Structure formats: structure tokens, C-alpha cells
Amino acid sequence: MGSSNAFVVRYSEAGAHVGSFELGGLADETITALDVRPSDGDIIIGGYYENGGAVLGSFVLPVGGGRDGFVAR
């Protein structure tokens, strides 16, 4: 794993764990923006990963160069 990874956790209004996922890989992964849609509670994130592929949940993100961006819902 890289020197930094990221994760998102979602809880219900009662405090129960609803879901979570990690953004990880061989290099550094960073979430720079996060928004929650009021209509359905979906979480939208954006950020970047550097110098290697990254794994977001069960999806492997492609390597395009030194720093690659992503947006996920």
C-alpha cells in the first residue's frame, strides 16, 4: 500500500453503519471533494491518485500518468 489511502463511511441518522469503502493502491490516493445528494443520500467523491493504479471499492482505476483524477458516486 502507498503512504496515504482514503476511505468513506456512511451512517444512518440513528448512527448505524450503512456502508463503507476504501480507496487504496500502490501509491498515494487523496479525496479532495465530497458531497452528499440530499434527494437520495448518495455520496459523490473526487480526487486523485499518483504514480500507480488505485482500487476504489471493487474497481481498479487505470494508470494514465504521474497524477490521475477521478469522480465516483
Buried (B, 14 or more C-beta within 10 A) or exposed (E): EBEEBBEBEBEEEEEEEEEEBBBBBBBBBBBEEEEEEEEEEEBEBBBBBBBBBBBBEEEEBEBEEEEBEBEBE
